[in-house]
């Protein structure tokens, strides 16, 4: 059995009231989730069920109201904001629905952005051939010098996947990574995401409404009303495999 890479135990998340007299909003209600190294998990569920919030807590972007979050042996609750930021940069890769590429930078420069924090010039320079190799692997070697405005939506998202992998993260998190793409580009990016995560030994956790993408994962869990529940969809997919 693969080792557990990340574990959420009794995680809750409440957001403060938006107006006087309005109760706080409880988004997550005692979530327990473990993901193993080298595996892939899809989190499905209706809009507003807390999927993205759960993913952001797993990646250290949000702090839980209560409960514990341990990723790659690090208890994120015991980390300062700066320590969590450094941990995310080195051990966690993110792919979002919007690619969030810098418009003034080329594809290659966008991929290299996570490495700019490195104090060593040698480390920064060593990342360049790796970035070029990854872009070649996703079919973008000839587009490395193009800016996002010169790329298609699917190409931009492929750049975002490469950027997420440039630091060889232990944990790769994807939040609706194909949600803004057409059917053909969505299929291509979904396949790429799973294949690249496996090739680089990253644990992949993705939030998605696409059952086509979810079916490519090793496991599917369903979040509904802030709680993880047995997924009929997951059971049906497992039977179909």
ZABADO-865487 format. One record per atom (N, C-alpha, C): x, y, z; residue in three letters. Coordinates in steps of 0.02 Angstrom, whole numbers, padded with zeros to 5 digits, always signed. Example, Ala and Ser with C-alpha at 12.3 -4.5 7.8 and 13.67 -1.06 7.14 Angstrom:
+00660-00284+00390ala;+00615-00225+00390ala;+00660-00165+00390ala;+00642-00112+00354ser;+00684-00053+00357ser;+00645+00002+00394ser;
//
This chain:
+00042-00060+00000unk;+00000+00000+00000unk;+00044+00062+00000unk;+00028+00112-00043unk;+00066+00174-00042unk;+00058+00210+00024unk;+00109+00248+00043unk;+00105+00287+00104unk;+00055+00344+00096unk;+00023+00362+00152unk;-00023+00419+00151unk;+00018+00483+00143unk;+00002+00522+00093unk;+00038+00584+00082unk;+00004+00643+00117unk;-00063+00643+00118unk;-00099+00698+00149unk;-00159+00670+00187unk;-00172+00700+00245unk;-00228+00677+00285unk;-00263+00737+00317unk;-00328+00740+00306unk;-00371+00789+00339unk;-00413+00752+00390unk;-00413+00778+00451unk;-00450+00746+00505unk;-00496+00796+00540unk;-00561+00781+00537unk;-00611+00823+00570unk;-00610+00895+00548unk;-00597+00907+00484unk;-00589+00976+00460unk;-00657+01011+00452unk;-00662+01069+00483unk;-00720+01112+00473unk;-00696+01179+00447unk;-00741+01215+00413unk;-00725+01282+00390unk;-00787+01325+00393unk;-00781+01380+00430unk;-00835+01428+00435unk;-00810+01495+00410unk;-00854+01530+00374unk;-00838+01597+00351unk;-00883+01646+00388unk;-00855+01703+00406unk;-00892+01753+00444unk;-00954+01779+00408unk;-01001+01804+00447unk;-01063+01831+00419unk;-01048+01890+00373unk;-01085+01893+00319unk;-01075+01947+00271unk;-01114+02010+00290unk;-01161+02003+00336unk;-01201+02061+00357unk;-01223+02051+00430unk;-01236+02105+00466unk;-01259+02099+00536unk;-01324+02059+00540unk;-01326+02016+00590unk;-01386+01975+00599unk;-01388+01912+00558unk;-01337+01902+00516unk;-01334+01842+00474unk;-01283+01794+00504unk;-01302+01731+00510unk;-01257+01681+00541unk;-01196+01669+00497unk;-01142+01644+00530unk;-01084+01620+00492unk;-01105+01564+00445unk;-01066+01556+00393unk;-01079+01502+00345unk;-01031+01445+00359unk;-01059+01386+00373unk;-01018+01327+00383unk;-01012+01290+00317unk;-00952+01289+00289unk;-00942+01261+00222unk;-00921+01188+00226unk;-00877+01172+00274unk;-00855+01103+00284unk;-00873+01081+00354unk;-00896+01020+00361unk;-00923+00996+00425unk;-00891+00930+00446unk;-00831+00934+00471unk;-00799+00874+00496unk;-00776+00826+00443unk;-00736+00850+00397unk;-00713+00809+00340unk;-00651+00769+00358unk;-00653+00705+00345unk;-00594+00661+00350unk;-00577+00637+00280unk;-00514+00646+00261unk;-00493+00625+00194unk;-00419+00608+00196unk;-00401+00551+00168unk;-00331+00532+00161unk;-00317+00517+00088unk;-00260+00540+00064unk;-00239+00525-00005unk;-00168+00496-00003unk;-00157+00445-00042unk;-00093+00410-00041unk;-00047+00436-00094unk;+00017+00430-00081unk;+00067+00451-00129unk;+00059+00414-00195unk;+00065+00449-00250unk;+00062+00418-00315unk;-00007+00399-00340unk;-00060+00419-00304unk;-00128+00402-00325unk;-00164+00465-00350unk;-00223+00454-00379unk;-00263+00511-00402unk;-00334+00505-00374unk;-00361+00562-00354unk;-00428+00565-00323unk;-00467+00622-00354unk;-00529+00608-00372unk;-00575+00660-00395unk;-00625+00676-00339unk;-00636+00740-00328unk;-00687+00762-00281unk;-00744+00792-00322unk;-00801+00760-00318unk;-00860+00782-00357unk;-00913+00806-00309unk;-00965+00837-00337unk;-01020+00861-00296unk;-01049+00924-00326unk;-01108+00944-00302unk;-01141+01003-00330unk;-01103+01068-00315unk;-01117+01119-00354unk;-01088+01185-00342unk;-01107+01209-00272unk;-01059+01240-00238unk;-01072+01266-00171unk;-01066+01215-00116unk;-01044+01155-00132unk;-01040+01103-00081unk;-00975+01106-00040unk;-00928+01149-00060unk;-00866+01156-00022unk;-00806+01123-00054unk;-00812+01102-00117unk;-00757+01065-00149unk;-00694+01108-00154unk;-00701+01168-00180unk;-00642+01211-00189unk;-00613+01231-00121unk;-00656+01243-00073unk;-00632+01259-00006unk;-00590+01202+00022unk;-00614+01141+00014unk;-00577+01082+00037unk;-00509+01078+00002unk;-00508+01089-00063unk;-00446+01086-00101unk;-00396+01139-00077unk;-00422+01199-00065unk;-00378+01254-00043unk;-00351+01242+00027unk;-00389+01210+00069unk;-00364+01192+00136unk;-00310+01138+00129unk;-00322+01090+00086unk;-00273+01036+00074unk;-00207+01065+00050unk;-00210+01118+00010unk;-00150+01149-00017unk;-00121+01204+00025unk;-00151+01218+00083unk;-00123+01269+00127unk;-00140+01340+00107unk;-00187+01349+00060unk;-00208+01416+00041unk;-00257+01445+00092unk;-00295+01401+00124unk;-00343+01421+00176unk;-00328+01381+00240unk;-00342+01412+00297unk;-00336+01377+00360unk;-00404+01350+00381unk;-00407+01289+00407unk;-00472+01264+00430unk;-00492+01299+00495unk;-00557+01301+00508unk;-00581+01327+00572unk;-00562+01280+00628unk;-00568+01216+00615unk;-00545+01165+00663unk;-00525+01103+00624unk;-00492+01057+00660unk;-00468+00996+00627unk;-00394+01003+00609unk;-00365+00949+00584unk;-00294+00949+00568unk;-00283+00934+00494unk;-00229+00963+00468unk;-00209+00952+00398unk;-00135+00936+00397unk;-00118+00874+00379unk;-00048+00853+00377unk;-00033+00833+00305unk;+00016+00867+00274unk;+00035+00854+00205unk;+00109+00841+00201unk;+00128+00783+00174unk;+00198+00765+00165unk;+00237+00770+00231unk;+00202+00749+00285unk;+00233+00749+00351unk;+00234+00815+00387unk;+00205+00868+00357unk;+00203+00934+00387unk;+00134+00950+00412unk;+00129+00967+00477unk;+00066+00990+00506unk;+00058+01063+00489unk;+00015+01078+00441unk;+00009+01147+00416unk;-00015+01195+00470unk;-00051+01170+00520unk;-00076+01213+00573unk;-00019+01241+00616unk;+00037+01206+00615unk;+00095+01227+00655unk;+00142+01273+00616unk;+00124+01287+00554unk;+00167+01329+00512unk;+00144+01401+00511unk;+00192+01447+00507unk;+00174+01517+00498unk;+00152+01528+00426unk;+00124+01586+00411unk;+00102+01601+00343unk;+00160+01597+00294unk;+00219+01622+00314unk;+00277+01620+00270unk;+00301+01548+00260unk;+00298+01508+00313unk;+00319+01438+00308unk;+00272+01399+00262unk;+00207+01413+00268unk;+00159+01380+00224unk;+00170+01400+00151unk;+00185+01463+00140unk;+00198+01487+00071unk;+00259+01452+00041unk;+00312+01445+00081unk;+00372+01411+00057unk;+00357+01337+00044unk;+00317+01306+00088unk;+00299+01236+00080unk;+00258+01227+00015unk;+00209+01271+00004unk;+00169+01266-00057unk;+00213+01271-00119unk;+00260+01317-00118unk;+00302+01328-00177unk;+00343+01267-00194unk;+00366+01231-00144unk;+00411+01175-00157unk;+00376+01107-00162unk;+00320+01099-00128unk;+00291+01032-00122unk;+00221+01025-00151unk;+00189+01082-00170unk;+00121+01080-00196unk;+00118+01116-00263unk;+00084+01086-00312unk;+00072+01118-00376unk;-00002+01130-00385unk;-00021+01188-00413unk;-00091+01206-00422unk;-00107+01216-00495unk;-00165+01190-00516unk;-00193+01205-00582unk;-00265+01227-00570unk;-00282+01287-00594unk;-00349+01314-00583unk;-00389+01315-00648unk;-00454+01330-00642unk;-00497+01333-00701unk;-00471+01386-00750unk;-00453+01444-00722unk;-00421+01496-00762unk;-00346+01486-00756unk;-00312+01488-00812unk;-00240+01470-00811unk;-00196+01519-00772unk;-00219+01580-00762unk;-00181+01630-00723unk;-00110+01639-00749unk;-00101+01639-00815unk;-00036+01654-00843unk;-00026+01730-00846unk;+00036+01752-00837unk;+00051+01823-00842unk;+00052+01842-00916unk;+00010+01891-00936unk;+00004+01905-01008unk;+00067+01933-01040unk;+00109+01965-01001unk;+00170+01996-01029unk;+00227+01947-01035unk;+00218+01886-01009unk;+00272+01835-01010unk;+00258+01782-01062unk;+00312+01753-01088unk;+00305+01697-01135unk;+00284+01634-01097unk;+00267+01582-01134unk;+00249+01518-01103unk;+00306+01493-01059unk;+00367+01496-01085unk;+00425+01473-01046unk;+00434+01514-00983unk;+00428+01579-00988unk;+00436+01622-00930unk;+00382+01609-00878unk;+00321+01596-00900unk;+00267+01579-00854unk;+00281+01515-00816unk;+00308+01466-00852unk;+00324+01402-00820unk;+00377+01412-00766unk;+00423+01457-00777unk;+00479+01467-00732unk;+00463+01510-00671unk;+00405+01541-00670unk;+00388+01587-00616unk;+00396+01556-00546unk;+00373+01494-00534unk;+00382+01465-00466unk;+00454+01457-00445unk;+00501+01458-00492unk;+00571+01449-00475unk;+00606+01514-00458unk;+00573+01570-00467unk;+00604+01635-00456unk;+00621+01647-00383unk;+00587+01609-00339unk;+00599+01617-00267unk;+00667+01588-00247unk;+00695+01545-00289unk;+00760+01514-00273unk;+00814+01568-00268unk;+00851+01567-00213unk;+00904+01616-00202unk;+00966+01600-00244unk;+00974+01536-00259unk;+01033+01515-00296unk;+01022+01525-00371unk;+01068+01562-00402unk;+01065+01571-00474unk;+01071+01505-00511unk;+01112+01461-00484unk;+01122+01395-00515unk;+01057+01356-00517unk;+01018+01359-00462unk;+00953+01325-00459unk;+00905+01353-00511unk;+00904+01419-00516unk;+00858+01451-00564unk;+00877+01432-00636unk;+00941+01431-00650unk;+00964+01415-00718unk;+00952+01341-00734unk;+00958+01298-00683unk;+00947+01227-00693unk;+00875+01211-00711unk;+00830+01256-00691unk;+00759+01244-00705unk;+00741+01256-00778unk;+00782+01294-00814unk;+00766+01313-00882unk;+00763+01252-00929unk;+00813+01209-00931unk;+00808+01150-00974unk;+00751+01104-00954unk;+00737+01100-00889unk;+00680+01059-00867unk;+00615+01087-00893unk;+00607+01153-00890unk;+00547+01185-00915unk;+00539+01173-00990unk;+00593+01180-01026unk;+00590+01168-01099unk;+00572+01096-01114unk;+00600+01050-01074unk;+00585+00979-01085unk;+00511+00964-01071unk;+00484+00994-01019unk;+00414+00983-01003unk;+00368+01012-01056unk;+00385+01072-01081unk;+00345+01102-01134unk;+00347+01059-01197unk;+00405+01030-01212unk;+00411+00985-01269unk;+00367+00923-01259unk;+00366+00899-01197unk;+00327+00839-01182unk;+00252+00849-01192unk;+00229+00911-01181unk;+00157+00925-01190unk;+00143+00956-01258unk;+00192+00952-01304unk;+00181+00973-01372unk;+00185+01048-01383unk;+00220+01083-01339unk;+00223+01157-01345unk;+00294+01183-01354unk;+00340+01141-01376unk;+00409+01163-01385unk;+00413+01222-01434unk;+00373+01219-01486unk;+00375+01273-01537unk;+00337+01335-01515unk;+00303+01331-01458unk;+00262+01387-01434unk;+00292+01418-01370unk;+00351+01396-01352unk;+00381+01418-01288unk;+00391+01493-01284unk;+00403+01526-01340unk;+00415+01599-01339unk;+00351+01639-01352unk;+00294+01605-01358unk;+00231+01640-01370unk;+00200+01663-01304unk;+00167+01720-01306unk;+00130+01745-01248unk;+00061+01714-01246unk;+00027+01717-01188unk;-00040+01686-01183unk;-00090+01709-01235unk;-00086+01772-01255unk;-00133+01797-01305unk;-00123+01764-01373unk;-00066+01733-01383unk;-00051+01700-01446unk;-00063+01625-01442unk;-00089+01601-01385unk;-00103+01530-01375unk;-00177+01518-01369unk;-00199+01457-01385unk;-00269+01439-01376unk;-00282+01426-01302unk;-00346+01420-01284unk;-00363+01405-01214unk;-00333+01340-01191unk;-00335+01289-01233unk;-00306+01224-01215unk;-00231+01228-01208unk;-00198+01267-01251unk;-00126+01274-01245unk;-00107+01311-01182unk;-00145+01363-01164unk;-00132+01399-01102unk;-00138+01353-01041unk;-00189+01309-01043unk;-00198+01264-00986unk;-00142+01212-00983unk;-00116+01193-01041unk;-00058+01147-01041unk;+00003+01181-01010unk;+00012+01245-01025unk;+00066+01282-00993unk;+00056+01284-00918unk;-00006+01293-00896unk;-00021+01294-00824unk;-00005+01228-00791unk;-00018+01172-00825unk;-00001+01106-00798unk;+00074+01099-00791unk;+00111+01121-00841unk;+00185+01117-00838unk;+00211+01161-00782unk;+00183+01221-00775unk;+00204+01266-00721unk;+00193+01233-00653unk;+00138+01198-00645unk;+00123+01164-00581unk;+00172+01108-00566unk;+00203+01081-00618unk;+00248+01024-00610unk;+00322+01043-00607unk;+00338+01106-00620unk;+00408+01126-00628unk;+00449+01114-00565unk;+00419+01117-00505unk;+00456+01105-00443unk;+00452+01033-00420unk;+00425+00989-00463unk;+00417+00918-00447unk;+00379+00909-00381unk;+00318+00935-00377unk;+00281+00933-00313unk;+00260+00862-00294unk;+00253+00852-00229unk;+00226+00788-00205unk;+00151+00785-00215unk;+00119+00844-00211unk;+00046+00848-00215unk;+00026+00896-00270unk;-00014+00872-00317unk;-00038+00913-00373unk;-00114+00923-00364unk;-00136+00985-00358unk;-00206+01001-00346unk;-00234+01037-00406unk;-00291+01014-00430unk;-00322+01044-00489unk;-00395+01061-00474unk;-00412+01125-00482unk;-00480+01150-00466unk;-00516+01165-00532unk;-00561+01120-00552unk;-00598+01125-00615unk;-00550+01141-00673unk;-00499+01100-00683unk;-00447+01116-00732unk;-00471+01116-00804unk;-00528+01085-00818unk;-00554+01084-00887unk;-00619+01122-00894unk;-00638+01157-00841unk;-00704+01189-00839unk;-00715+01243-00891unk;-00661+01277-00913unk;-00669+01332-00960unk;-00651+01313-01032unk;-00642+01247-01045unk;-00620+01225-01110unk;-00676+01191-01149unk;-00669+01190-01215unk;-00717+01153-01256unk;-00705+01079-01248unk;-00749+01039-01276unk;-00747+00967-01264unk;-00681+00935-01285unk;-00656+00954-01343unk;-00594+00923-01368unk;-00534+00943-01325unk;-00529+01008-01309unk;-00473+01031-01267unk;-00479+01003-01197unk;-00540+00997-01172unk;-00552+00970-01105unk;-00527+00899-01100unk;-00542+00859-01150unk;-00520+00789-01150unk;-00444+00785-01152unk;-00413+00827-01194unk;-00340+00825-01202unk;-00305+00847-01137unk;-00330+00901-01106unk;-00299+00926-01045unk;-00309+00877-00987unk;-00369+00846-00984unk;-00382+00797-00931unk;-00335+00738-00936unk;-00326+00712-00997unk;-00280+00656-01007unk;-00209+00677-00989unk;-00189+00736-01010unk;-00122+00761-00995unk;-00110+00766-00920unk;-00158+00793-00885unk;-00151+00804-00813unk;-00138+00738-00777unk;-00178+00688-00793unk;-00170+00622-00761unk;-00104+00590-00780unk;-00088+00592-00844unk;-00027+00560-00869unk;+00036+00594-00839unk;+00036+00660-00837unk;+00095+00696-00811unk;+00103+00685-00736unk;+00047+00683-00699unk;+00051+00670-00627unk;+00081+00602-00614unk;+00059+00551-00651unk;+00086+00484-00643unk;+00159+00480-00662unk;+00176+00513-00718unk;+00245+00511-00742unk;+00293+00542-00692unk;+00269+00591-00654unk;+00313+00626-00607unk;+00302+00604-00535unk;+00261+00552-00525unk;+00251+00524-00458unk;+00214+00570-00411unk;+00175+00617-00437unk;+00138+00663-00395unk;+00070+00633-00376unk;+00048+00647-00315unk;-00020+00630-00295unk;-00066+00684-00323unk;-00116+00664-00361unk;-00161+00711-00394unk;-00229+00711-00360unk;-00252+00770-00342unk;-00320+00779-00315unk;-00353+00833-00357unk;-00409+00817-00388unk;-00443+00866-00430unk;-00516+00874-00411unk;-00539+00935-00411unk;-00609+00952-00404unk;-00637+00959-00474unk;-00692+00926-00489unk;-00718+00929-00557unk;-00793+00915-00559unk;-00826+00946-00608unk;-00895+00928-00624unk;-00896+00878-00682unk;-00839+00866-00712unk;-00834+00822-00770unk;-00825+00750-00749unk;-00876+00709-00760unk;-00869+00638-00744unk;-00821+00604-00792unk;-00812+00633-00852unk;-00762+00606-00898unk;-00693+00610-00867unk;-00678+00667-00836unk;-00614+00675-00802unk;-00611+00632-00739unk;-00665+00632-00701unk;-00666+00595-00638unk;-00654+00520-00650unk;-00679+00494-00705unk;-00670+00423-00720unk;-00597+00404-00730unk;-00555+00452-00744unk;-00484+00437-00755unk;-00446+00431-00689unk;-00478+00449-00634unk;-00444+00447-00569unk;-00448+00377-00538unk;-00403+00363-00491unk;-00404+00300-00456unk;-00464+00295-00409unk;-00487+00353-00385unk;-00540+00353-00335unk;-00583+00415-00344unk;-00647+00409-00328unk;-00693+00466-00329unk;-00726+00472-00261unk;-00725+00532-00233unk;-00762+00546-00171unk;-00811+00603-00186unk;-00866+00603-00150unk;-00918+00654-00162unk;-00927+00697-00101unk;-00927+00762-00112unk;-00938+00810-00059unk;-01007+00842-00070unk;-01048+00838-00018unk;-01115+00865-00023unk;-01133+00897+00043unk;-01153+00961+00040unk;-01172+00998+00100unk;-01116+00998+00152unk;-01055+01002+00129unk;-00998+01007+00174unk;-00974+00942+00204unk;-01002+00886+00181unk;-00982+00821+00208unk;-00964+00773+00152unk;-00914+00731+00165unk;-00897+00678+00118unk;-00947+00621+00127unk;-00975+00598+00072unk;-01025+00545+00075unk;-01007+00492+00024unk;-01032+00429+00034unk;-01022+00378-00017unk;-01051+00401-00083unk;-01015+00394-00136unk;-01037+00419-00201unk;-01066+00363-00244unk;-01131+00370-00260unk;-01161+00321-00305unk;-01128+00323-00374unk;-01109+00384-00394unk;-01074+00391-00458unk;-01009+00354-00456unk;-00973+00360-00400unk;-00909+00326-00394unk;-00918+00250-00397unk;-00968+00226-00361unk;-00980+00154-00361unk;-00997+00129-00430unk;-01036+00169-00467unk;-01055+00149-00535unk;-00995+00148-00581unk;-00952+00197-00573unk;-00892+00201-00615unk;-00845+00142-00599unk;-00837+00127-00535unk;-00793+00071-00517unk;-00818+00007-00548unk;-00884-00002-00551unk;-00913-00062-00581unk;-00899-00065-00655unk;-00899-00004-00687unk;-00889-00002-00759unk;-00817-00014-00780unk;-00771-00006-00735unk;-00700-00012-00754unk;-00682-00084-00772unk;
//
